[in-house]
Amino acid sequence: MLNKITDPIKLEAIAYDLRKMIINVSYQAKAHHIGSALSCIDILTALYFHTMNLNTKNPFHPDRDWFMLSKGHAALAQYVALVKRGFFNESILKSEFLTDGGILGGHPDTSIVHGIEMSSGSLGHGLSIGAGVALAAKKDNRDSRSFILLGDGECNEGMVWEAAMFASHHKLDNLIAIVDYNNLQGLGTTSEILNLNSLSEKFCSFGWNVSEINGNNIKEIIKEMNLLPYKKDMPNMIIANTVKGKGIPSLENKLHSHYEVLTKERYGQIIKELEKVEIV
């Protein structure tokens, strides 16, 4: 399995590099969903470089941890993490992401590159798939864990709550769900579209262990991951409070970061903003 990085400063430096890669590739490909990718990149950094058991030379190792990006529109965040982790080359990302005939689409596809465990299109399916993977590992007596990253707006879907019931019933303590709670979805705030409060109380009532963290603070994320599993025979939910567009002040907590396509002028502005960000 891959060596794990424990130094938060090194992890923060990786997250910074991944943010820069997201901006560069987004500009080149004229891609949107930049804010969605930026809000969860600290979570993905912690998972891919500190927490999950992975093997680039044997990506289908039966005891590996699984990661499923249920909020598939943030595919670019997963792509850059996989590139940095060595699953495929950056040159492939730059030439194939959202290009005419390119193999890397706006949502992840398991048939394209190693490291992608779930294809995504319509939102809401990831928790069900992750629960199935976790149950299979239990039945096969495997040590592998199932990590799923959901969007907060995605939790509007009824299928999420069917999966929550299923996971609790089957005592899937090897299932770790994380909600990227940035409070913004495609057409407005989560409180305006369909109020989720209190998300913590909802999952608790479904029989889950629940914690809340700052999902843009790597020290806090890895500290929380080190506590897993929280309690035997109960699935785990981490509500990660994040900022949409995190790391770029002009995109932070802005609805337009969901759809904005960068012009040459905006790209220049954003790179200058990113260069002013200090890694502490």
C-alpha positions as CSV (number, residue, x, y, z in Angstrom):
1,M,0.0,0.0,0.0
2,L,1.1,3.6,-0.6
3,N,3.1,5.4,2.0
4,K,1.1,7.9,4.0
5,I,2.0,11.5,4.8
6,T,1.4,12.5,8.4
7,D,2.8,16.0,8.4
8,P,-0.1,18.5,8.0
9,I,2.2,21.1,6.5
10,K,3.2,18.8,3.7
11,L,-0.5,17.9,3.2
12,E,-1.4,21.6,3.0
13,A,1.3,22.2,0.4
14,I,-0.2,19.3,-1.7
15,A,-3.7,20.9,-1.4
16,Y,-2.3,24.2,-2.6
17,D,-0.7,22.5,-5.6
18,L,-3.9,20.7,-6.4
19,R,-5.9,24.0,-6.2
20,K,-3.4,25.5,-8.7
21,M,-3.8,22.5,-11.0
22,I,-7.6,22.8,-10.8
23,I,-7.4,26.4,-11.9
24,N,-4.9,25.8,-14.7
25,V,-6.8,22.8,-16.1
26,S,-10.2,24.5,-15.7
27,Y,-9.0,27.5,-17.7
28,Q,-7.4,25.3,-20.4
29,A,-10.6,23.2,-20.8
30,K,-13.1,26.0,-20.3
31,A,-14.6,24.0,-17.5
32,H,-17.1,25.0,-14.8
33,H,-17.8,23.5,-11.4
34,I,-14.6,25.1,-10.1
35,G,-16.1,26.1,-6.8
36,S,-17.3,22.6,-6.2
37,A,-13.8,21.1,-6.8
38,L,-12.1,23.7,-4.6
39,S,-14.4,23.2,-1.6
40,C,-13.5,19.5,-1.3
41,I,-9.8,19.5,-2.3
42,D,-8.6,19.5,1.4
43,I,-10.8,16.5,2.1
44,L,-9.4,14.6,-0.9
45,T,-5.9,15.5,0.0
46,A,-6.4,14.1,3.5
47,L,-8.0,10.9,2.1
48,Y,-5.6,10.2,-0.8
49,F,-2.3,11.2,0.9
50,H,-3.0,10.3,4.6
51,T,-5.9,8.1,5.3
52,M,-6.8,5.6,2.6
53,N,-4.9,2.4,1.9
54,L,-4.1,2.5,-1.8
55,N,-1.7,0.9,-4.3
56,T,-0.9,2.5,-7.6
57,K,0.9,-0.6,-8.8
58,N,-2.0,-2.8,-7.9
59,P,-5.1,-0.5,-7.9
60,F,-7.5,-3.4,-7.6
61,H,-5.9,-5.0,-4.5
62,P,-8.8,-6.7,-2.7
63,D,-7.9,-5.1,0.6
64,R,-7.7,-1.6,-0.7
65,D,-9.9,1.2,0.6
66,W,-12.5,2.4,-1.9
67,F,-13.3,6.0,-2.6
68,M,-16.5,7.1,-4.4
69,L,-17.1,10.6,-5.5
70,S,-20.8,10.8,-5.3
71,K,-20.8,14.6,-6.1
72,G,-19.4,13.7,-9.5
73,H,-19.5,17.2,-10.9
74,A,-16.4,17.8,-8.9
75,A,-14.5,15.2,-10.9
76,L,-11.6,17.5,-11.6
77,A,-10.8,17.4,-7.9
78,Q,-10.5,13.7,-8.0
79,Y,-8.5,13.7,-11.3
80,V,-5.9,16.0,-9.9
81,A,-5.6,14.0,-6.7
82,L,-5.1,10.8,-8.7
83,V,-2.5,12.5,-10.9
84,K,-0.6,13.7,-7.8
85,R,-0.9,10.2,-6.2
86,G,0.6,8.6,-9.4
87,F,-2.4,6.8,-10.8
88,F,-2.0,8.5,-14.2
89,N,0.0,11.3,-15.8
90,E,-0.8,15.0,-15.8
91,S,-0.2,15.0,-19.5
92,I,-3.3,12.7,-19.9
93,L,-5.3,15.1,-17.7
94,K,-4.4,18.1,-19.8
95,S,-5.0,16.5,-23.1
96,E,-8.1,14.4,-22.3
97,F,-10.2,16.5,-19.9
98,L,-13.3,17.9,-21.6
99,T,-11.5,17.9,-25.0
100,D,-13.2,16.9,-28.3
101,G,-13.1,13.1,-28.1
102,G,-11.2,13.2,-24.8
103,I,-11.6,10.3,-22.3
104,L,-11.9,12.4,-19.1
105,G,-15.4,13.8,-18.9
106,G,-17.1,16.1,-16.5
107,H,-18.1,13.2,-14.3
108,P,-15.8,10.3,-13.3
109,D,-16.0,7.0,-15.3
110,T,-14.6,3.7,-14.0
111,S,-13.7,2.5,-17.4
112,I,-11.2,5.3,-18.2
113,V,-8.3,5.4,-15.7
114,H,-7.2,3.5,-12.6
115,G,-8.3,4.8,-9.2
116,I,-11.9,5.7,-10.1
117,E,-14.2,3.3,-8.3
118,M,-17.6,4.7,-9.3
119,S,-19.1,6.3,-12.4
120,S,-21.2,9.3,-11.7
121,G,-23.9,11.1,-13.6
122,S,-27.2,11.8,-11.8
123,L,-26.4,12.6,-8.2
124,G,-27.6,10.6,-5.2
125,H,-26.3,7.2,-5.9
126,G,-22.9,7.2,-4.2
127,L,-24.0,6.3,-0.7
128,S,-25.9,3.3,-2.0
129,I,-23.0,2.0,-4.0
130,G,-20.6,2.7,-1.1
131,A,-22.9,0.8,1.3
132,G,-22.9,-2.2,-1.1
133,V,-19.1,-2.2,-1.3
134,A,-18.9,-2.0,2.5
135,L,-21.3,-4.9,2.9
136,A,-19.4,-7.0,0.4
137,A,-16.1,-6.4,2.3
138,K,-17.8,-7.5,5.5
139,K,-19.1,-10.7,3.9
140,D,-15.7,-11.4,2.4
141,N,-13.9,-10.7,5.7
142,R,-11.8,-8.0,4.0
143,D,-10.2,-5.0,5.8
144,S,-11.1,-2.6,3.1
145,R,-13.2,0.5,3.9
146,S,-15.6,2.4,1.8
147,F,-15.3,6.2,1.7
148,I,-18.0,8.3,0.0
149,L,-18.0,12.1,-0.6
150,L,-21.5,13.6,-1.0
151,G,-22.5,17.1,-1.8
152,D,-24.9,18.9,0.6
153,G,-27.4,19.6,-2.2
154,E,-27.2,15.9,-3.1
155,C,-28.7,15.1,0.3
156,N,-32.0,16.3,-1.1
157,E,-32.3,12.9,-2.9
158,G,-34.4,10.3,-1.3
159,M,-32.0,7.5,-2.3
160,V,-29.5,8.9,0.1
161,W,-31.8,8.2,3.0
162,E,-32.7,4.7,1.8
163,A,-28.9,4.0,1.8
164,A,-28.6,5.6,5.3
165,M,-31.2,3.2,6.6
166,F,-29.6,0.2,4.8
167,A,-26.1,1.0,6.2
168,S,-27.4,1.2,9.8
169,H,-29.4,-2.0,9.5
170,H,-26.3,-3.9,8.2
171,K,-24.0,-2.4,10.9
172,L,-21.5,-1.1,8.3
173,D,-18.8,0.4,10.5
174,N,-16.4,0.1,7.6
175,L,-18.5,2.8,5.7
176,I,-17.4,6.4,6.0
177,A,-19.6,9.0,4.4
178,I,-18.5,12.7,4.2
179,V,-20.7,15.5,3.3
180,D,-19.0,18.5,1.6
181,Y,-21.3,21.0,3.4
182,N,-20.5,24.3,1.5
183,N,-24.2,25.5,1.8
184,L,-24.5,26.2,-1.9
185,Q,-26.0,24.1,-4.7
186,G,-26.8,24.6,-8.4
187,L,-29.6,27.2,-8.0
188,G,-29.1,28.7,-4.6
189,T,-28.3,28.1,-0.9
190,T,-29.2,24.7,0.6
191,S,-31.4,26.4,3.1
192,E,-33.4,28.1,0.3
193,I,-33.7,25.0,-2.0
194,L,-34.5,22.4,0.7
195,N,-33.4,23.0,4.2
196,L,-31.2,20.2,5.5
197,N,-31.0,21.4,9.2
198,S,-30.1,19.6,11.2
199,L,-28.2,17.2,9.0
200,S,-26.3,15.8,12.1
201,E,-29.6,15.1,13.9
202,K,-31.0,13.4,10.8
203,F,-28.2,11.0,10.4
204,C,-28.1,10.3,14.1
205,S,-31.7,9.4,14.0
206,F,-30.9,6.9,11.2
207,G,-28.4,5.1,13.5
208,W,-25.1,6.6,12.4
209,N,-22.2,7.9,14.4
210,V,-21.9,11.6,13.4
211,S,-19.2,14.2,13.8
212,E,-18.8,17.7,12.4
213,I,-15.5,19.3,11.4
214,N,-14.0,22.1,9.4
215,G,-13.6,20.5,6.0
216,N,-11.0,23.0,4.9
217,N,-8.7,22.5,7.8
218,I,-6.4,19.6,7.1
219,K,-5.1,19.2,10.6
220,E,-8.7,18.8,11.8
221,I,-9.6,16.4,9.0
222,I,-6.7,14.0,9.6
223,K,-7.3,14.1,13.4
224,E,-10.9,13.1,12.7
225,M,-9.9,10.3,10.3
226,N,-7.5,8.9,12.9
227,L,-10.5,8.3,15.2
228,L,-12.3,5.9,12.7
229,P,-14.2,3.8,13.2
230,Y,-16.1,5.8,15.9
231,K,-18.0,2.9,17.3
232,K,-18.4,-0.8,16.3
233,D,-21.4,-1.8,14.2
234,M,-22.4,1.7,13.2
235,P,-21.7,3.6,10.0
236,N,-19.8,6.8,10.2
237,M,-20.8,10.2,8.9
238,I,-18.5,13.2,8.9
239,I,-20.2,16.5,8.1
240,A,-17.4,18.7,6.7
241,N,-18.3,22.4,6.8
242,T,-16.5,23.9,3.8
243,V,-16.4,27.1,1.8
244,K,-17.4,26.9,-1.9
245,G,-14.4,28.1,-4.0
246,K,-12.1,27.8,-1.0
247,G,-8.6,29.3,-1.6
248,I,-9.7,31.9,-4.2
249,P,-11.3,34.9,-2.4
250,S,-13.3,36.1,-5.5
251,L,-14.8,32.6,-5.7
252,E,-15.3,31.9,-2.0
253,N,-18.9,31.4,-1.0
254,K,-20.1,32.6,-4.4
255,L,-22.9,30.9,-6.3
256,H,-21.3,31.9,-9.6
257,S,-18.3,29.6,-8.8
258,H,-20.5,26.7,-9.6
259,Y,-20.8,27.7,-13.2
260,E,-18.2,30.3,-14.1
261,V,-15.9,29.5,-17.0
262,L,-12.7,31.4,-16.8
263,T,-11.8,34.1,-19.3
264,K,-8.1,35.0,-19.9
265,E,-8.6,38.1,-17.6
266,R,-10.3,36.1,-14.8
267,Y,-7.7,33.4,-15.0
268,G,-5.0,36.0,-14.5
269,Q,-6.8,37.5,-11.5
270,I,-7.4,34.2,-9.9
271,I,-3.7,33.1,-10.2
272,K,-2.7,36.3,-8.5
273,E,-5.2,35.6,-5.7
274,L,-3.9,32.1,-5.3
275,E,-0.3,33.3,-5.1
276,K,-1.2,35.5,-2.2
277,V,-2.5,32.5,-0.2
278,E,-0.1,31.5,2.6
279,I,0.4,27.9,3.6
280,V,0.4,27.9,7.4
